[in-house]
């Protein structure tokens, strides 16, 4: 990798141009996406999303701290 300031500036400009092109393509793809396609993507990603906390399971932070305190005594 060269440390020539002019070459680094040109490389940065080329990188930014590529970045803008990718962002433009992504924006066009999102704008053209149908509701059905969005639903399909959400269904595919759902297994990777964290489960929302269940307030009815009694395992909030306060409850956990109370359990640990009882075990120490």
BAVO-206390 format. One record per atom (N, C-alpha, C): residue number from 1; residue in three letters; atom name; x, y, z. Coordinates in Angstrom, 3 decimals. Layout:
<rs>
NUM; ALA; CA; X; Y; Z;
...
</rs>
This chain:
<rs>
1; UNK; N; 0.844; -1.179; 0.000;
1; UNK; CA; 0.000; 0.000; 0.000;
1; UNK; C; 0.885; 1.236; 0.000;
2; UNK; N; 0.563; 2.119; -0.858;
2; UNK; CA; 1.363; 3.325; -0.993;
2; UNK; C; 0.922; 4.362; 0.040;
3; UNK; N; 1.844; 5.199; 0.427;
3; UNK; CA; 1.516; 6.270; 1.361;
3; UNK; C; 1.482; 7.619; 0.661;
4; UNK; N; 1.459; 7.590; -0.666;
4; UNK; CA; 1.388; 8.814; -1.447;
4; UNK; C; 0.028; 9.467; -1.197;
5; UNK; N; -0.013; 10.713; -0.693;
5; UNK; CA; -1.283; 11.366; -0.370;
5; UNK; C; -2.231; 11.467; -1.561;
6; UNK; N; -1.694; 11.725; -2.743;
6; UNK; CA; -2.551; 11.840; -3.922;
6; UNK; C; -3.190; 10.498; -4.256;
7; UNK; N; -2.399; 9.444; -4.176;
7; UNK; CA; -2.929; 8.111; -4.472;
7; UNK; C; -3.960; 7.685; -3.422;
8; UNK; N; -3.686; 7.995; -2.166;
8; UNK; CA; -4.648; 7.672; -1.107;
8; UNK; C; -5.957; 8.432; -1.298;
9; UNK; N; -5.853; 9.675; -1.726;
9; UNK; CA; -7.051; 10.489; -1.961;
9; UNK; C; -7.861; 9.898; -3.113;
10; UNK; N; -7.177; 9.437; -4.166;
10; UNK; CA; -7.873; 8.821; -5.300;
10; UNK; C; -8.536; 7.509; -4.888;
11; UNK; N; -7.835; 6.723; -4.072;
11; UNK; CA; -8.415; 5.468; -3.601;
11; UNK; C; -9.649; 5.723; -2.741;
12; UNK; N; -9.564; 6.734; -1.902;
12; UNK; CA; -10.713; 7.086; -1.053;
12; UNK; C; -11.889; 7.539; -1.906;
13; UNK; N; -11.640; 8.340; -2.921;
13; UNK; CA; -12.710; 8.809; -3.809;
13; UNK; C; -13.341; 7.634; -4.549;
14; UNK; N; -12.523; 6.688; -4.999;
14; UNK; CA; -13.053; 5.510; -5.687;
14; UNK; C; -13.899; 4.668; -4.738;
15; UNK; N; -13.430; 4.516; -3.503;
15; UNK; CA; -14.180; 3.766; -2.499;
15; UNK; C; -15.528; 4.429; -2.221;
16; UNK; N; -15.515; 5.736; -2.037;
16; UNK; CA; -16.764; 6.454; -1.771;
16; UNK; C; -17.733; 6.355; -2.943;
17; UNK; N; -17.222; 6.373; -4.163;
17; UNK; CA; -18.084; 6.237; -5.342;
17; UNK; C; -18.734; 4.857; -5.358;
18; UNK; N; -17.956; 3.818; -5.045;
18; UNK; CA; -18.524; 2.464; -4.990;
18; UNK; C; -19.556; 2.362; -3.880;
19; UNK; N; -19.254; 2.962; -2.735;
19; UNK; CA; -20.169; 2.941; -1.598;
19; UNK; C; -21.499; 3.596; -1.982;
20; UNK; N; -21.439; 4.739; -2.619;
20; UNK; CA; -22.666; 5.429; -3.036;
20; UNK; C; -23.453; 4.602; -4.046;
21; UNK; N; -22.759; 3.912; -4.942;
21; UNK; CA; -23.444; 3.068; -5.920;
21; UNK; C; -24.178; 1.924; -5.235;
22; UNK; N; -23.538; 1.307; -4.272;
22; UNK; CA; -24.187; 0.216; -3.534;
22; UNK; C; -25.396; 0.739; -2.770;
23; UNK; N; -25.251; 1.864; -2.113;
23; UNK; CA; -26.368; 2.440; -1.363;
23; UNK; C; -27.536; 2.801; -2.280;
24; UNK; N; -27.238; 3.292; -3.471;
24; UNK; CA; -28.289; 3.622; -4.439;
24; UNK; C; -29.033; 2.364; -4.870;
25; UNK; N; -28.291; 1.305; -5.153;
25; UNK; CA; -28.921; 0.043; -5.551;
25; UNK; C; -29.791; -0.496; -4.430;
26; UNK; N; -29.283; -0.453; -3.195;
26; UNK; CA; -30.071; -0.923; -2.056;
26; UNK; C; -31.359; -0.114; -1.908;
27; UNK; N; -31.280; 1.189; -2.095;
27; UNK; CA; -32.462; 2.036; -1.982;
27; UNK; C; -33.487; 1.692; -3.054;
28; UNK; N; -33.027; 1.421; -4.271;
28; UNK; CA; -33.943; 1.045; -5.352;
28; UNK; C; -34.590; -0.302; -5.058;
29; UNK; N; -33.814; -1.256; -4.546;
29; UNK; CA; -34.370; -2.561; -4.212;
29; UNK; C; -35.418; -2.456; -3.113;
30; UNK; N; -35.145; -1.648; -2.101;
30; UNK; CA; -36.120; -1.473; -1.020;
30; UNK; C; -37.391; -0.798; -1.518;
31; UNK; N; -37.236; 0.191; -2.381;
31; UNK; CA; -38.406; 0.901; -2.906;
31; UNK; C; -39.267; -0.006; -3.774;
32; UNK; N; -38.641; -0.947; -4.473;
32; UNK; CA; -39.390; -1.836; -5.370;
32; UNK; C; -39.944; -3.066; -4.659;
33; UNK; N; -39.603; -3.253; -3.386;
33; UNK; CA; -40.007; -4.455; -2.670;
33; UNK; C; -41.507; -4.453; -2.384;
34; UNK; N; -42.142; -5.583; -2.635;
34; UNK; CA; -43.574; -5.713; -2.361;
34; UNK; C; -43.787; -6.124; -0.904;
35; UNK; N; -45.010; -5.930; -0.423;
35; UNK; CA; -45.333; -6.324; 0.940;
35; UNK; C; -45.144; -7.826; 1.131;
36; UNK; N; -45.489; -8.605; 0.124;
36; UNK; CA; -45.331; -10.058; 0.215;
36; UNK; C; -43.857; -10.435; 0.355;
37; UNK; N; -42.992; -9.785; -0.389;
37; UNK; CA; -41.555; -10.049; -0.303;
37; UNK; C; -41.032; -9.685; 1.086;
38; UNK; N; -41.515; -8.592; 1.637;
38; UNK; CA; -41.115; -8.175; 2.987;
38; UNK; C; -41.528; -9.239; 3.996;
39; UNK; N; -42.747; -9.746; 3.881;
39; UNK; CA; -43.220; -10.795; 4.789;
39; UNK; C; -42.345; -12.039; 4.694;
40; UNK; N; -41.966; -12.411; 3.472;
40; UNK; CA; -41.103; -13.581; 3.294;
40; UNK; C; -39.755; -13.383; 3.977;
41; UNK; N; -39.186; -12.217; 3.823;
41; UNK; CA; -37.885; -11.930; 4.441;
41; UNK; C; -37.995; -11.962; 5.961;
42; UNK; N; -39.066; -11.380; 6.487;
42; UNK; CA; -39.261; -11.378; 7.940;
42; UNK; C; -39.384; -12.810; 8.455;
43; UNK; N; -40.132; -13.649; 7.743;
43; UNK; CA; -40.276; -15.045; 8.163;
43; UNK; C; -38.943; -15.770; 8.131;
44; UNK; N; -38.111; -15.478; 7.146;
44; UNK; CA; -36.798; -16.120; 7.063;
44; UNK; C; -35.869; -15.672; 8.189;
45; UNK; N; -35.986; -14.414; 8.616;
45; UNK; CA; -35.099; -13.871; 9.640;
45; UNK; C; -35.580; -14.123; 11.061;
46; UNK; N; -36.846; -14.467; 11.225;
46; UNK; CA; -37.417; -14.622; 12.564;
46; UNK; C; -36.636; -15.601; 13.455;
47; UNK; N; -36.160; -16.748; 12.934;
47; UNK; CA; -35.411; -17.657; 13.829;
47; UNK; C; -34.128; -17.048; 14.401;
48; UNK; N; -33.615; -16.015; 13.794;
48; UNK; CA; -32.377; -15.399; 14.254;
48; UNK; C; -32.604; -14.219; 15.189;
49; UNK; N; -33.860; -13.813; 15.350;
49; UNK; CA; -34.176; -12.675; 16.214;
49; UNK; C; -34.297; -13.159; 17.658;
50; UNK; N; -33.863; -12.349; 18.612;
50; UNK; CA; -34.019; -12.753; 20.012;
50; UNK; C; -35.492; -12.760; 20.392;
51; UNK; N; -35.831; -13.675; 21.283;
51; UNK; CA; -37.210; -13.743; 21.746;
51; UNK; C; -37.510; -12.549; 22.635;
52; UNK; N; -38.700; -11.993; 22.514;
52; UNK; CA; -39.041; -10.883; 23.407;
52; UNK; C; -39.175; -11.413; 24.835;
53; UNK; N; -38.854; -10.607; 25.824;
53; UNK; CA; -38.958; -11.072; 27.203;
53; UNK; C; -40.417; -11.345; 27.569;
54; UNK; N; -40.622; -12.388; 28.339;
54; UNK; CA; -41.962; -12.741; 28.791;
54; UNK; C; -42.132; -12.229; 30.220;
55; UNK; N; -42.939; -11.194; 30.412;
55; UNK; CA; -43.080; -10.638; 31.760;
55; UNK; C; -43.791; -11.600; 32.714;
56; UNK; N; -44.423; -12.640; 32.195;
56; UNK; CA; -45.176; -13.562; 33.042;
56; UNK; C; -44.325; -14.710; 33.586;
57; UNK; N; -43.076; -14.836; 33.151;
57; UNK; CA; -42.269; -15.954; 33.617;
57; UNK; C; -41.585; -15.673; 34.954;
58; UNK; N; -41.696; -14.456; 35.471;
58; UNK; CA; -41.135; -14.146; 36.780;
58; UNK; C; -39.629; -14.144; 36.829;
59; UNK; N; -38.949; -13.982; 35.704;
59; UNK; CA; -37.494; -14.029; 35.705;
59; UNK; C; -36.887; -12.683; 35.327;
60; UNK; N; -37.477; -11.634; 35.816;
60; UNK; CA; -36.905; -10.319; 35.606;
60; UNK; C; -35.665; -10.145; 36.474;
61; UNK; N; -34.974; -9.057; 36.302;
61; UNK; CA; -33.735; -8.818; 37.035;
61; UNK; C; -33.967; -8.804; 38.542;
62; UNK; N; -35.028; -8.186; 38.987;
62; UNK; CA; -35.302; -8.108; 40.428;
62; UNK; C; -35.537; -9.509; 40.985;
63; UNK; N; -36.306; -10.332; 40.253;
63; UNK; CA; -36.578; -11.690; 40.703;
63; UNK; C; -35.297; -12.525; 40.736;
64; UNK; N; -34.448; -12.361; 39.737;
64; UNK; CA; -33.192; -13.105; 39.705;
64; UNK; C; -32.301; -12.717; 40.872;
65; UNK; N; -32.226; -11.424; 41.164;
65; UNK; CA; -31.407; -10.982; 42.292;
65; UNK; C; -31.934; -11.555; 43.602;
66; UNK; N; -33.240; -11.610; 43.761;
66; UNK; CA; -33.830; -12.175; 44.972;
66; UNK; C; -33.481; -13.653; 45.103;
67; UNK; N; -33.495; -14.386; 44.004;
67; UNK; CA; -33.144; -15.803; 44.040;
67; UNK; C; -31.690; -15.971; 44.456;
68; UNK; N; -30.786; -15.180; 43.895;
68; UNK; CA; -29.366; -15.304; 44.233;
68; UNK; C; -29.112; -14.916; 45.678;
69; UNK; N; -29.800; -13.922; 46.198;
69; UNK; CA; -29.622; -13.527; 47.590;
69; UNK; C; -30.061; -14.647; 48.529;
70; UNK; N; -31.194; -15.302; 48.190;
70; UNK; CA; -31.679; -16.402; 49.010;
70; UNK; C; -30.673; -17.544; 49.030;
71; UNK; N; -30.038; -17.817; 47.907;
71; UNK; CA; -29.079; -18.924; 47.831;
71; UNK; C; -27.824; -18.632; 48.635;
72; UNK; N; -27.444; -17.375; 48.763;
72; UNK; CA; -26.239; -17.016; 49.524;
72; UNK; C; -26.460; -17.183; 51.020;
73; UNK; N; -27.682; -17.044; 51.490;
73; UNK; CA; -27.972; -17.087; 52.937;
73; UNK; C; -28.036; -18.482; 53.461;
</rs>
